[in-house]
């Protein structure tokens, strides 16, 4: 069975933007992960913290959906 991943979608497909945000999230959540083509994939289940972290980074809270 695979390990859980937290996937963040709907980001701009600008590679530098996505990589910068992925780096910040990985540091704040103390986890590994990767980013490409507007998608950030973080190792582990971070659903309980990811919304707060994205809001701190400047993303609009009403545009963030957690599943």
N, C-alpha and C positions, 0 to 999 in steps of 0.2 A: 504494500500500500504506500502511496506517495505521501510526502510531507506536505503540510498545509502551506499555501501561498496566499498573499494578499495582492490583488491585482487592481491597479488604478488606471482607469481608461478615460478617454475623452480629453486628454491634454493636447496642446498644440504639437504638431508633428516635427517641430523644430528640434533637431537632435541636441543642440547645446542646452536649450531650455529644459528639456526632459532629463538629460543627464545631470544638470545642476540640481534640479529638484529631487531626483532620485538620491543623489549624494547627500543632500540635506536630510531627507527622510531616513535614510539608512543610519546616519549618525544619530539622529534624535531617537530612533527606535532601537538602536544597538543591534542591527541585523544586517544580513547580506542581501543582495538583490542585483537587479539589472534594469536597464531601460533601453527601449528602442521604439521608434515609430509611434510616439505618443502614448506608450504604455509603460508603466513602471510595475515591476514584479518584485515583491519583497518576500523573503523567506519567513515563514511563520504566519500565524493568524493575528493580525493587528487591527481587526475591525473595531475593537473597543477603544482604540487610541487614535486611529488614523484621521478621523474627522477633525478632532481638536488640532492635530498637527497641521493639517491642510489649511484650516482657518488661520492659524498663527502665521502661516506662510503667505497669506493674502488671498486665498481662494474664498469665494462667496459661499457662506454656509448653506444657503438655500439651493445651491447648485450641486451639492454633494449628497449622493445617495449611497447607503450602505446596504449590502445584501449578504 
